[in-house]
Amino acid sequence: MKIDTVDLIHIKLPYVTPFQTSRWVELDRECVLVRLQADGLTAWGECVAGQNVGYSYETTKTNWHILEDFIVPAVLAADLPDVPQYRAAVAFISGHNMAKAGMELALWDMFGQRQGRSLQSLLGGQGDRVRVGVSVGIQASPEKLVEVVDGYLVQGYQRIKLKIKPGRDVGDTAAVRQAHPRLLLQVDGNSVYRLKDADHLAELDAFDLLLLEQPLAQDDIIDHAKLQPRLKTAVCLDESIHSVEHARWALELGACRIINIKPGRVGGLHEAVRIHDYCRERDVPVWMGGMLETGIGRAGNVAVASLPGFTLPGDISASARYFPEDVVDPAFVLNPDSTLSVPTGPGLGVHVREDVIQRLTLRRQTYRPG
């Protein structure tokens, strides 16, 4: 398959409410969208990096640079029969997984449309729904946190993840657990703790958590391997896992008992499936992480999360959790059983609202062969 045109589109969406982690606060969502045209079809992808560098070195600006100067020329020059051929075409680029994943998602969408198959079908997923939860940012007080959690439970979410940081960890978790003794509850440190905090982190064992996500440094596996034996709570790695090899290293060292999979972080859906398969063969639970995606990226995440090894609820909440208006129709809506429905149409299975995208666009550029 030869691509006729590639459009890069930098958009900005306001959040419903500010999102605060242990390391940064975001008021709106910026990302680069990838739009492909070939054989009369239009396909879409999303680069999940935002405008800040709190989670990753990749940003909207680095995504644009890597796409424009390296990935787009490679794609326009190639004849791409499948995703592995795309991955081979961009293998010369070190890192920049989120930029690579944005283009890859658009190609998955294109291949699905050409074959008349849903993304779920292409990936080998199953079922019409996936279990989801919601991630709750740090609030002004434990009392306010419980109030916010109560609101999400009323909406129908059955699993809650709390963002934590030193000084806002044990007390906040205790407040939520006391209010909801049977709630599926987990916490996320976003890399702000260190091994010297092990005894303090062990206090979280009292709250019957599903997992403790990425407490130590974002590039660490060794100290996590020292931390996990000191905790009853399962450690889950997120930022440390960028490939199936990283997953192997972490599990062989005993650095975690659960792995979070974010397709953007690991370079695309292809690698996400490889990590899923590796973990499933070893009975290691995985779950789908979220990067505050629009409905384009969310459609890809939901399809991947329908694979059988995703046994824990994912961070792929309904569109209304994040945005007053999403860029796809229909928007993703929470079902009463705390699930999202898996799109069944060809490719991503969602209709992309180009009118909304046009209103949100900060920058746009079109590229053609030659």
DAMOGI-V426334 format. One record per residue. N is the residue number from 0. RES is the residue in one small letter. SS is DSSP state (A for helix, B for strand, O for the rest). BURIAL is 1 if it has 24 or more other C-alpha atoms within 12 Angstrom, else 0. Layout:
# DAMOGI-V426334
{{N,RES,SS,BURIAL} {N,RES,SS,BURIAL}}
This chain:
# DAMOGI-V426334
{{0,m,O,0} {1,k,O,1} {2,i,O,1} {3,d,O,1} {4,t,B,1} {5,v,B,1} {6,d,B,1} {7,l,B,1} {8,i,B,1} {9,h,B,1} {10,i,B,1} {11,k,B,1} {12,l,B,1} {13,p,B,1} {14,y,B,1} {15,v,B,0} {16,t,B,0} {17,p,B,0} {18,f,B,1} {19,q,B,1} {20,t,O,1} {21,s,O,1} {22,r,O,1} {23,w,O,0} {24,v,B,0} {25,e,B,1} {26,l,B,0} {27,d,B,1} {28,r,B,1} {29,e,B,1} {30,c,B,1} {31,v,B,1} {32,l,B,1} {33,v,B,1} {34,r,B,1} {35,l,B,1} {36,q,B,1} {37,a,B,1} {38,d,O,0} {39,g,O,0} {40,l,B,1} {41,t,B,1} {42,a,B,1} {43,w,B,1} {44,g,B,1} {45,e,B,1} {46,c,B,1} {47,v,O,1} {48,a,O,1} {49,g,O,1} {50,q,O,1} {51,n,O,0} {52,v,O,0} {53,g,O,0} {54,y,O,1} {55,s,O,1} {56,y,O,0} {57,e,O,1} {58,t,O,1} {59,t,A,1} {60,k,A,1} {61,t,A,1} {62,n,A,1} {63,w,A,1} {64,h,A,0} {65,i,A,1} {66,l,A,1} {67,e,A,1} {68,d,A,0} {69,f,A,1} {70,i,A,1} {71,v,A,1} {72,p,A,1} {73,a,A,1} {74,v,A,1} {75,l,A,1} {76,a,A,0} {77,a,O,1} {78,d,O,0} {79,l,O,1} {80,p,O,0} {81,d,O,1} {82,v,A,1} {83,p,A,0} {84,q,A,0} {85,y,A,1} {86,r,A,1} {87,a,A,0} {88,a,A,1} {89,v,O,1} {90,a,O,0} {91,f,O,0} {92,i,O,0} {93,s,O,0} {94,g,O,0} {95,h,O,1} {96,n,A,1} {97,m,A,1} {98,a,A,1} {99,k,A,1} {100,a,A,1} {101,g,A,1} {102,m,A,1} {103,e,A,1} {104,l,A,1} {105,a,A,1} {106,l,A,1} {107,w,A,1} {108,d,A,1} {109,m,A,1} {110,f,A,1} {111,g,A,1} {112,q,A,1} {113,r,A,1} {114,q,A,0} {115,g,O,0} {116,r,O,0} {117,s,B,1} {118,l,A,1} {119,q,A,1} {120,s,A,1} {121,l,A,1} {122,l,A,1} {123,g,O,0} {124,g,O,1} {125,q,O,1} {126,g,O,0} {127,d,O,0} {128,r,B,1} {129,v,B,1} {130,r,B,1} {131,v,B,1} {132,g,O,1} {133,v,B,1} {134,s,B,1} {135,v,B,1} {136,g,O,1} {137,i,O,1} {138,q,O,1} {139,a,O,0} {140,s,O,0} {141,p,A,1} {142,e,A,0} {143,k,A,0} {144,l,A,1} {145,v,A,1} {146,e,A,0} {147,v,A,1} {148,v,A,1} {149,d,A,1} {150,g,A,0} {151,y,A,1} {152,l,A,1} {153,v,A,0} {154,q,A,1} {155,g,O,1} {156,y,O,1} {157,q,O,1} {158,r,B,1} {159,i,B,1} {160,k,B,1} {161,l,B,1} {162,k,B,1} {163,i,O,1} {164,k,O,1} {165,p,O,1} {166,g,O,0} {167,r,O,1} {168,d,O,1} {169,v,A,1} {170,g,A,1} {171,d,A,1} {172,t,A,1} {173,a,A,1} {174,a,A,1} {175,v,A,1} {176,r,A,1} {177,q,A,0} {178,a,A,0} {179,h,O,0} {180,p,O,0} {181,r,O,0} {182,l,O,1} {183,l,B,1} {184,l,B,1} {185,q,B,1} {186,v,B,1} {187,d,B,1} {188,g,O,1} {189,n,O,1} {190,s,O,1} {191,v,O,1} {192,y,O,1} {193,r,O,1} {194,l,A,1} {195,k,A,0} {196,d,A,1} {197,a,A,1} {198,d,A,0} {199,h,A,1} {200,l,A,1} {201,a,A,1} {202,e,A,0} {203,l,A,1} {204,d,A,1} {205,a,A,0} {206,f,A,1} {207,d,O,1} {208,l,O,1} {209,l,O,1} {210,l,O,1} {211,l,B,1} {212,e,B,1} {213,q,O,1} {214,p,O,1} {215,l,O,1} {216,a,O,1} {217,q,O,1} {218,d,O,1} {219,d,O,1} {220,i,O,1} {221,i,A,1} {222,d,A,1} {223,h,A,1} {224,a,A,1} {225,k,A,0} {226,l,A,1} {227,q,A,1} {228,p,O,0} {229,r,O,1} {230,l,O,1} {231,k,O,1} {232,t,O,1} {233,a,O,1} {234,v,B,1} {235,c,B,1} {236,l,B,1} {237,d,O,1} {238,e,O,1} {239,s,O,1} {240,i,O,1} {241,h,O,1} {242,s,O,1} {243,v,A,1} {244,e,A,0} {245,h,A,1} {246,a,A,1} {247,r,A,1} {248,w,A,1} {249,a,A,1} {250,l,A,1} {251,e,A,0} {252,l,A,0} {253,g,O,1} {254,a,O,1} {255,c,O,1} {256,r,O,1} {257,i,B,1} {258,i,B,1} {259,n,B,1} {260,i,B,1} {261,k,O,1} {262,p,A,1} {263,g,A,1} {264,r,A,1} {265,v,A,1} {266,g,O,1} {267,g,O,1} {268,l,A,1} {269,h,A,1} {270,e,A,1} {271,a,A,1} {272,v,A,1} {273,r,A,1} {274,i,A,1} {275,h,A,1} {276,d,A,1} {277,y,A,1} {278,c,A,1} {279,r,A,0} {280,e,A,0} {281,r,O,0} {282,d,O,0} {283,v,O,1} {284,p,B,1} {285,v,B,1} {286,w,B,1} {287,m,B,1} {288,g,O,1} {289,g,O,1} {290,m,O,1} {291,l,O,1} {292,e,O,1} {293,t,O,1} {294,g,A,1} {295,i,A,1} {296,g,A,1} {297,r,A,1} {298,a,A,1} {299,g,A,1} {300,n,A,1} {301,v,A,1} {302,a,A,1} {303,v,A,1} {304,a,A,1} {305,s,O,1} {306,l,O,1} {307,p,O,1} {308,g,O,1} {309,f,B,1} {310,t,O,1} {311,l,O,1} {312,p,O,1} {313,g,B,1} {314,d,O,1} {315,i,O,1} {316,s,O,1} {317,a,O,1} {318,s,A,1} {319,a,A,1} {320,r,A,1} {321,y,O,1} {322,f,B,1} {323,p,O,0} {324,e,O,1} {325,d,O,1} {326,v,O,1} {327,v,B,1} {328,d,B,0} {329,p,O,0} {330,a,O,1} {331,f,O,1} {332,v,O,1} {333,l,O,1} {334,n,O,0} {335,p,O,0} {336,d,O,0} {337,s,O,1} {338,t,B,1} {339,l,B,1} {340,s,B,1} {341,v,O,1} {342,p,O,1} {343,t,O,1} {344,g,O,1} {345,p,O,1} {346,g,B,1} {347,l,O,1} {348,g,O,1} {349,v,O,1} {350,h,B,1} {351,v,B,1} {352,r,O,0} {353,e,A,0} {354,d,A,0} {355,v,A,0} {356,i,A,1} {357,q,A,0} {358,r,A,0} {359,l,A,1} {360,t,B,0} {361,l,B,0} {362,r,B,0} {363,r,B,0} {364,q,B,0} {365,t,B,0} {366,y,B,1} {367,r,B,0} {368,p,O,0} {369,g,O,0}}
